[in-house]
Amino acid sequence: MKKHGLLDDGTPQRCGWHGCRVTMGGRSLNRHVLMNHLDFKTSCPYCKLRLRTDHVSVHLSKRCRANPAKEVKEVKKAKRV
C-alpha cells in the first residue's frame, strides 16, 4: 500500500478506486480494496455465500444453515481472478 501513497498508520484515507467514496484507516482500506474491488473472497462449501477468508470458520460453525453438522470444513484460500 505504501507504493500507492497510502499510510498504514490508521489515518483515515479515501479509497482511490474509480467511483468508490469509502474513507477508512490504512489496514481497513487495504482489506476493503482486496475484498470489494479485487474480489479476494472465498465461497462457503455448503451455501456458496461469498465471504472474507477470515470469516469462513465462524460462518461454518455458527451461521451457515446449510451446514448440517456445524463442523468447520477446510476451505480453499481465495484466488485472484
Buried (B, 14 or more C-beta within 10 A) or exposed (E): EEEEEBEEEEEEBEBEEEEEEBEBBBEBBBBBBBBBBEEBBBBBBBBEBEBBBEBBBEBBBEBBEEBEEEEBBEBEEBEEE
